[in-house]
Amino acid sequence: MIISPDGVATNARSRMPSDIAVTRGDPALVKALARAFRWRRMLETGAACSVSDIARQEKLNTSYVSRVLRLTLLAPEIVEAILDGRQAPEMTLRGLMQTFSAMWEAQRLIWQEAAT
């Protein structure tokens, strides 16, 4: 399964090899990250006016959209680790949907401790 930038699963056979980004990451985490960054882009470009607007467009709960959007606050190396499948086994979507610090250094410390 390939998740395209718009968050939709894409058939690999219908695309040229240069168009495909392969990930070894947890499919649930990767899909949530793709959604989060797509939704952030929608807010930045004006395609959506608010979290409620995204929730309405996507037919999802506003609370869920808010929690997923927070994933855009993860430190870049944590996002990269998730996409590469190198995150700590304790780093699950369920865990990331809980409150976490927006400070990258605090995130690094928490997830490094979990990995050891």
ZALOFI-660128 format. One line per field, with one value per residue (C-alpha): residue number from 1; residue in one letter; x, y, z. Coordinates in Angstrom, 1 decimal. Each point is the difference from the previous one (the first is absolute). Layout:
BEGIN
num (NUM / ...)
residu (A / ...)
east (X / ...)
north (Y / ...)
up (Z / ...)
//
This chain:
BEGIN
num (1 / 2 / 3 / 4 / 5 / 6 / 7 / 8 / 9 / 10 / 11 / 12 / 13 / 14 / 15 / 16 / 17 / 18 / 19 / 20 / 21 / 22 / 23 / 24 / 25 / 26 / 27 / 28 / 29 / 30 / 31 / 32 / 33 / 34 / 35 / 36 / 37 / 38 / 39 / 40 / 41 / 42 / 43 / 44 / 45 / 46 / 47 / 48 / 49 / 50 / 51 / 52 / 53 / 54 / 55 / 56 / 57 / 58 / 59 / 60 / 61 / 62 / 63 / 64 / 65 / 66 / 67 / 68 / 69 / 70 / 71 / 72 / 73 / 74 / 75 / 76 / 77 / 78 / 79 / 80 / 81 / 82 / 83 / 84 / 85 / 86 / 87 / 88 / 89 / 90 / 91 / 92 / 93 / 94 / 95 / 96 / 97 / 98 / 99 / 100 / 101 / 102 / 103 / 104 / 105 / 106 / 107 / 108 / 109 / 110 / 111 / 112 / 113 / 114 / 115 / 116)
residu (M / I / I / S / P / D / G / V / A / T / N / A / R / S / R / M / P / S / D / I / A / V / T / R / G / D / P / A / L / V / K / A / L / A / R / A / F / R / W / R / R / M / L / E / T / G / A / A / C / S / V / S / D / I / A / R / Q / E / K / L / N / T / S / Y / V / S / R / V / L / R / L / T / L / L / A / P / E / I / V / E / A / I / L / D / G / R / Q / A / P / E / M / T / L / R / G / L / M / Q / T / F / S / A / M / W / E / A / Q / R / L / I / W / Q / E / A / A / T)
east (0.0 / 1.2 / -1.4 / 0.0 / 0.5 / -3.8 / -0.2 / -1.7 / 1.3 / 1.4 / 0.5 / 3.8 / -0.5 / -1.8 / 3.0 / 3.5 / 2.7 / 1.4 / -3.3 / -0.1 / 1.2 / 0.3 / -0.1 / 0.7 / -1.9 / -3.0 / -2.9 / -2.3 / 2.7 / 1.0 / -3.7 / -0.5 / 3.1 / -1.1 / -3.4 / 1.4 / 2.4 / -2.7 / -2.5 / 2.6 / 0.6 / -3.8 / 0.0 / 3.0 / -1.3 / -3.6 / -1.4 / -1.5 / -0.8 / 0.2 / 0.3 / -3.8 / 0.1 / 2.5 / -2.1 / -3.1 / 1.8 / 1.5 / -3.2 / 2.1 / -0.3 / 1.5 / 1.8 / 1.7 / 1.1 / 1.5 / 1.9 / 1.4 / 0.9 / 2.3 / 2.2 / 1.3 / 1.7 / 2.3 / 3.7 / 1.1 / 2.3 / -2.9 / -2.2 / 2.9 / 0.4 / -3.7 / 0.1 / 3.1 / -1.5 / 2.8 / -2.2 / 0.0 / -2.5 / -1.8 / -0.6 / -3.5 / -2.8 / -2.0 / 2.9 / 0.6 / -3.7 / 0.6 / 1.4 / 3.7 / 2.3 / 0.3 / 3.7 / 2.2 / 2.7 / -2.6 / -1.4 / 3.4 / 0.7 / -3.4 / 0.4 / 3.6 / -0.8 / -2.9 / 2.4 / 2.5)
north (0.0 / 3.5 / 3.1 / 2.9 / 3.6 / 0.5 / -2.9 / -2.4 / -3.6 / -0.3 / -3.0 / -0.3 / -1.7 / 3.1 / 2.3 / 0.3 / -1.3 / 3.6 / 1.2 / -2.6 / 0.7 / -3.2 / -0.1 / -2.8 / 1.8 / -1.1 / 0.6 / 1.6 / 2.4 / 0.8 / 0.6 / 2.3 / 2.0 / 0.3 / 1.2 / 2.4 / 1.7 / 0.1 / 1.6 / 2.6 / 0.8 / 0.4 / 2.5 / 1.9 / 0.3 / 0.9 / -3.2 / -0.4 / 2.8 / -1.9 / -3.4 / -0.2 / 0.7 / -2.9 / -2.3 / 0.9 / -0.6 / -3.3 / -1.1 / -0.5 / 1.1 / 3.4 / -1.3 / -2.8 / 2.5 / 2.3 / -2.9 / -1.2 / 3.6 / 0.1 / -2.6 / 2.9 / 1.2 / -3.0 / 0.5 / -0.6 / -2.9 / -1.7 / 0.4 / -1.4 / -3.0 / -0.8 / 0.1 / -2.2 / -2.4 / 0.8 / 1.4 / -1.7 / -2.9 / 2.0 / 2.9 / -0.8 / 2.0 / -0.4 / 1.4 / 2.9 / 0.9 / 0.9 / 3.3 / 0.5 / 2.9 / 2.3 / 0.5 / -2.1 / -0.6 / -1.2 / -2.4 / -1.4 / -0.7 / -1.7 / -2.2 / -0.8 / -1.1 / -2.2 / -1.6 / -1.0)
up (0.0 / -0.9 / 1.7 / -2.4 / 1.2 / 0.1 / 2.5 / -2.4 / -0.5 / -3.5 / -2.3 / -0.6 / -3.4 / -1.4 / 0.6 / -1.4 / 2.4 / 0.3 / 1.4 / 2.8 / 3.5 / 1.9 / 3.8 / 2.5 / 2.7 / 2.0 / -2.5 / 2.7 / 1.0 / -3.6 / -1.0 / 3.0 / -0.8 / -3.6 / 1.1 / 2.5 / -2.5 / -2.7 / 2.5 / 1.1 / -3.7 / -0.4 / 2.9 / -1.3 / -3.6 / 1.0 / -1.4 / 3.5 / 2.4 / 3.3 / 1.6 / 0.0 / -3.8 / -0.5 / 2.2 / -2.0 / -3.4 / 1.1 / 1.9 / 3.2 / 3.6 / 0.7 / 3.1 / -2.1 / -2.7 / 2.8 / 1.5 / -3.4 / -1.0 / 3.1 / -1.7 / -2.1 / 3.2 / 0.2 / -0.4 / -3.6 / 1.0 / 1.8 / -3.1 / -2.1 / 2.4 / -0.2 / -3.8 / 0.0 / 2.5 / 2.5 / 2.8 / 3.4 / 0.2 / 2.8 / -2.5 / -1.2 / -1.5 / 3.1 / 2.1 / -2.3 / 0.1 / 3.7 / 1.0 / -0.7 / 0.3 / -3.0 / 0.9 / -2.2 / 2.7 / 2.5 / -2.7 / -0.7 / 3.7 / 0.5 / -3.1 / 0.7 / 3.5 / -1.4 / -2.5 / 2.8)
//
